[in-house]
Structure formats: structure tokens, C-alpha cells
Amino acid sequence: MGMWIGRNRKARVTYGFDEIALVPGRVTINPNEVDITFRLPRKNAEPLELKIPILASAMDGVVDVGFAIAMNKLGGLAVLNLEGVQTRYKNPQEVLQKIVEANKSEVTALLQRIYQEPVQEDLIAARVRQIKDAGVVAAVSSIPQRAAEFGRIAQESGADVFVVQSTVSTVRHISSEYKSLDLEKFCREMRIPVIVGNTVGYDVTLEIMECGPAAVLVGVGPGAACTSRGVLGLGVPQVTATVDCAAARDAYFKKTSRYVPIITDGGMSRGGDVCKALACGADAVMVGSAFAKALEAPGRGYHWGMATPHANLPRGTRIKVGATGSLKQILFDGSQNLVDAITTCMGNVGARNIAEFQQTEIIIAPSIRTEGKLFQTVQSVGMGTS
């Protein structure tokens, strides 16, 4: 398997969203009659159901309390970053304004200074309660090193979902400088669903699933604002990463009869990318840049990667995506219309639900976005804009 890249060394060929296409089915279905519900398993309770299989990334430029409320009311789920400006500052709007107005050459250093302010435990509780007071689902996240501490506070404050997220997640993390999170113990002791990420491999996904999480996030460095792939050289294109992790999910289900959903996280800027992620095996997707364009997003048309403020090695940059419309328009109306993209695609391939969509025929098609699109490219319209 793989191709020779030099003497005695092979490399596996992998694929991203722009290199594949989905094949129309022999039977088509009315898009209004397909089921796109995403179900997140819960302990001793019925699954948490989302009407649409889309989560908003836990980035400060994307999700604040108001955005989280709006997203859940529209059927999705937004994850609030417990190590962001919302929990470090009582008035995060002032801080966000400084980030938005900062000079390009100074913004990374500014972000590093801003995120040196310690997280305040009372603000964690306050933000969770603000979301819950609106009568919606509260999902929050932290890095593994703070998960035990923040998970307890979030759960006691009423959070419904906790996400443990890092650039690369493994069960066997080795460190002599700090105590590593016992992932199995954490998942066992938390009463609410725990989502763990990020990963891109078959074996490591199996090991993570054996620790008892409710779902696993897939993707290392594909985000629009993330530069981990360039800075660290790490990553697997999202099509291959999703397929590999879906295979681990299916193997784990066959072995244990416990289904652990996978959520493809990052690298999807268009509805077609979301459709391809689901067809490749994802049960849901996590999106950042598309939602950063929403009028409700706290970044006001900008967003920045989660590792941008890293004290030692920033791996992200502030990018301008512009504010193109309301969250409702991005999900259900306008040119992006992510939800109708999913249902229409499912109808065209003949899939009645996400499980059937995951069986769609896929072809390698690197010319799928350029074939016959010369005039769009020349005029920078439609598919020729990126």
C-alpha cells in the first residue's frame, strides 16, 4: 500500500475534499423527506438529538453565549471555549474589539497577551448558566490539561456536553512535566456526554473509543485559520482521515455493539464539503469559518485559530472572512444554505438518512471543481471565486 517516495520509504496516497466527488444514485428521494438528525449518546438516557448534524467550532471568533443560543434554536449545537475571552474577561466585547482592530503585524502578539489572563471559574459557571437560562443545550470545551477541573465546574453549572479538544489527542500521552488526563476515568466519572478530539487515525481512534467517549472529533490542522500543518508538518487530508476513523467506529461497533459517532472537524468551507464529509462516514460535522461569517458571530467577520494565542508556538492566524448574513441565512437560505445542501445531495444519491448517506459511491475526481468552469474562474463568480 502506498507509493515509493525514495529508497526504502513508501508514503500512502491520501485525499481531500477537492479531490473526490459523490456519484448520483439509481434512486432519488424528495429532499424534504430525508432524515438528517444527529444523535449523541448519553448515559442512562435517550440520545441528545440535533435536528441538523452541524456543530459550530469552539473558537472565540465564532461562538459566544448569544451565538450558542441562536445555533441551538436553529437545530444545531455551538461549543463555547472555556479557555477563551468569554471566561477570562467579564466584558469580552472590549477584548474582541481590540483583536478585530489590531494591525496585521501585531495581532498574534496581542492575542498571546490577551490569553495570558487567567480563566475565572465563576465566569465558567456564569456563561453556562446564561446559555441554559435560554432553554437550550449548553456545550463547552477545554484542553485535556484543564478538563478534570473545568469539566466538574461546567457539569455542576448545568452543561449538557463537554468537549476535550487538543491539536492531537491520544490515550497514551507521555509527560514528566505535568499529569496527563486519564481519559477513561474522566469519561466514566462525567455524567454528561464527553466528546474527544482531535484524531485522524484508525488505531488511535479505536483506543480513544475504548475509553468511553460519546463521540470523537476528526481533523488535525484543516481549519481556515489554523497553521498547524504548515508550522508542524502534521495532518491528514480530511477525506482520508474521515474514512479511516469511520472504519474504526464501525469495527468498534461490531466488537462492542456500542456506536460512537465521529464528527469531521474543519476544512469545510462550502456545502459540498459538508456533504462529502458525511458521505465519507461522518455522523456530523464541526464548522468554523462558515459561521464566522454570521452576523451573530462575536468575531465580526474575523476569526482566529484556537492555537493562535499559544505562549510558545502560535499555530494560527487571524483571517478576515467578512459578515455575509445571519446564522439562519447561512444554514437555511442564501448562497451557502448548508442544510439544504445536505438534504438535496442526500436526495440525489438516494439516501434516506445519514447512515445510508455514508454508503454513497465516491470517485476520485480532481477536476470536479474546474471542469467546464472557465468563465466562472475568469469572472471570479460562482465556483471561480476560490
N, C-alpha and C positions, 0 to 999 in steps of 0.2 A: 504494500500500500504506500502511495506517495511517489515522489519523483526525486531523482538524484539532483542534488544542488552542488555536488562536488565529490571528491574522492571519499568513499566510505560514509557519506552522510546523505540521508534522504529527508525530504520535507513533505508533509501532507498538503494536498491542494484543498483550499477552503473557499467558501463563498459568502458574499454579502448580498444585500437586498437588490442592488442594481444588476446582479449577475444571473438572477433567476426570474422565471415567470410562472404563473399558475395557468393550468390548462382548463378551458371551459368544460363542463360536464356533459354527459349524454342526456341528462335530465336537468331541467331548470325549474326553479321554485320562485314563487312570488316573494320578493324581499320582505314584504310585510308579514310573512308567515314563518320566518326563521327565528330561532331562539338563540340569543347571544348572551344569555345570563351567565355570569361568573359566580361560582360558589366556592367560598373559602371555608375549609373545615374548622369546626370549633369543638372543644372538649365538652362532652356531656350536653350537647345542644345541637340544634339544627344548624346547618351551614349558614354563614353570613352571605346573603345573596346581593349581588350588584346587578342592576338591570343592564349595564354595559360593561364589557370586560376591559376597562381602561382605568389606570391609576395615574395620578399626577405625581411627578418626582418630588422627593423631599429636598428641594432646593429653595434657598431664600428668595431668589428672584421669581419663583413660581408659586409657592404655597405660603399663605399666611392664614390666620383664622377665618377671615372673610372668604377667601378662595376655597378653603376646605369645606365650608358650609355650602357655598354655591355648587361645588363639584358634586357633593353627595346628594344634594337635592335634585340634580340632573341625572342621577343614576350611577355615577362613578365613585371613585374614592381618591382623596388627596392626602398625601402623607406630609405631616409637619415635622421639620427638622428640629429636634430638641437641642441641637448644639449650634443653632443659628442665631440670628439677631433677635428673633422673637422671644428667646429665653435668656438672652444676655442683656437686653435693654428693655426698660419699662416703656419707652417710646421708640419703637423700632422704625417708625416712619422717618424720623430725623436722620437716622443712620442710613437708611435706604436712599434717602435723597442725596447724601454725601457720595455714596457709591455711584449713583446714576450720573452725578455732575462731575465726577473726578476725571482728570486728564488721563488719556490712554496710557501714558508712560508712568503714571503714578498709581493707577488703580490697584495693581497687585499688592504693592507695599501698603496701601491704605487698607485693603482687605485683611492683610496679615495683622495690622494694628487693631482693627475693629474686632477681630475674632480672638484677640488675646484677653478681652474682658471675660471674666468667669461666668459660667452658666449659673443662674439663680434658681434654686429648687422651687421657690414659691412661684416663679414665673412658669415653670413647667406645669405645675398644678393649675395655675390660673388659665393658661392657654387651653389646656384640655377641657376645663370646665366651660370656657367660653364656647367651644365647639359643641359640647354636649348640651349646653343650655339652649342651643338652636334646634335640638331634637334630631341631630344627625349622628352618623358614625364618626368616631374620632380615631384616626390612625397617626402614629408618631414613630420617629426613628432616632437611633443613635449608633455610634460606632461600638464595636464589641467591648472595648475597654470600659465604657460607661454604661453598658446595657444593664448589668445587675442593679446598679444604683438607680438609674433613670427608669428602668422597667418597673420597679417597685412603686416609685412615685406616680408614674403615669397610670398604672393599673389601679392604684388606690384612688386616683382622681377621676376614674371613670373611663379611661381609654378602652377602646374596643379591639385594637390591633396594634402590635408592637413590631417594628422592623429593625433587625440588627443588620447594619449595612456597612461594608468596607470595600475598598478597591478590589481586593481579592479575599474571599472567605474560604477557610479550610477548617476542618475539625481539629487537625493536629498542628496548631500554631506553637512554635517553639520560641521562648524568650526567657532570658535570665534577668532582664531589667524590670519586668512587670508580670503580674499574674494574668495568665490568659483566661478568657472566658470559657467556662465549662459549658459548652453549648447544649449537651444532652441534659445536664442538670437544670439549666436555665429554661429550656423548653418544657421540661417536666414540671417545674415549680410555678411557671406562669399560668394563670388561669385563662388568659386571653390568647388568641392565636398569635404565633410568632412567625414572621416571615424572615428568611435569612438570605443574604446575598453579599457580594455577587460572585458568581462562578461561571465557568464556560466549559467544564469538562465532565465526561461521563463518570469516571471513578470518584472524583471529589463530590459530585452531586449525589451519588449513592451514599457516600459516607455522611454527608450532611442530612440526607433524608432519614437515615438511621437514628439521628439524634431527636427526631420528633417534631420538626417544624411544620407549620400549616402550609407553607409554600416556599419556593426557592426563586430568587431573582437571578436572571441570566444576563451577563454582559460585562465585559471589562473594557472600559475606555471608549465606548462608541458615542457617548453624548456629544452634542454640538459644541458645548463649552469646555469639554474635558480634553486635556492634552496628555493623559497618561500614556497613550500609545506612542506618542512622539517622544516624550521625556523618558519613559521607562522601556519602551520597545515591547510592551506587553499587550496581548489582546488576541482574540479570535473573531473573525467576521461573524456577524450576528446570525446569519442563516445556519452556518455550520454549528455554532455554539448552541442555538436553539434545538436543532435536530439531535445533537449529542445528548443534551440534558433531557430532552423528551424521551430518548431511548432509556436513559437512567430511570426516569419516572415510571415508564412502562415496565421495566424489569423489576423495580421495587414493588410495584403494584402486584405483579404476577407472583412475587415471592411472599408478600405480606398481606395482600388484599386491602392495603391502605393506599389511597390515591392522594399523592402530594402534588398539587398544581405547580406548574412553572410559569414564571412571569418574565417575558423578554423585556429588558430594561435598557432603553437608549438606542440611538441610531435610526429612529423612525421620524422622518420629517413630513411625510405625506401619508394619505390614507392607504395608498398601495403598499407602503412598507408595513403598516399595521396588519393589513390583510395577509401579506406574505409571512409575517411572524406567526400569526395564528395558524396558517396553513402548514407551517413547518413544525408545529407541535405545541406552541404556547397556548396556555389556557387563558391568559390575559396579557396585557402589555402595560408597561410603565413609560410615560412620555413626559418630556421636559420642555424642549424648545417650542413645540407647537402651542403649549399652554402659556409659555412666557409671553406669547403674542396677545393673550387675552387682556381686555381692559381691566378685569378684576385682579390680574397678577400684580404682586407688590413690586416687581422689578421695573414696572413702567416701560416695557419694551426692551429691557435688558435682562440677561441672566448670566450667571457665572457658575462654573463647576464646583462641586462640593469640596474638592481638594485645593481650590484656589487659595484659601487662606492658610494652608499648611505652613507651619512655622519654619520648617527646614527645606521642604521641596514642593513649592506650589506646582500643581499639575492641572491648571485650568486657566481660562481667561474670560474676561467679561466680553460678551458679544451682544451686538445690537440686533434684535430680531424685529423690532417695531411692534406697535399695537395695532392689530388688524381687525379686531372686532370683539364682541362679547364672548364669554365662555360658551354660551348657548349656541352662538353662530359657529364657533369652531367645531363643536360637537355635532350639531344638527343642521346648520344652514351654511350658506356661503360656499366658497371655493374649497375649503378643507373638508368640512362635513364628514368627520371621521366615522361617525356611527353609520350613516347611510352608505359610506364606502364599504364597511364591513358587511352589512346586510345585502347590499347589491351584489357584491362579489360572491357571497355565500349562495345567493340565488342563482348566479350564473354557473357556479360549479356544481350545483345541485346538493348543497349541504343544508340539512335542516337544523343543525346545532353545531356548536364548536367542536365536539368530538368527531362529527362527520367531516367538518371542515379540515381537520387535521389529517385526513386521508386523501386530500386533494392531490392530483397528479402535478408534479413540479418538473420543470425543464430548465436546463442551463441555457440562458438567453442573454448574453452580454449586450446585445444590440436592442433590447426591448424598449429602452427609453429613447433611442436615437433613430430607429428605423422610420423613415418617412417624415421626420420632424424637422427637415432642413429650414423651412420657412419660419417655424416657431423659434428655432435657435437664432436665426439671423435677426428676427424682430424682437427677441427676448420676451416672448409671451408664452403662456401655457407651459408646456414641458420644456421649453427652451430657456426658462428663467434660472435654472440651476444645473 
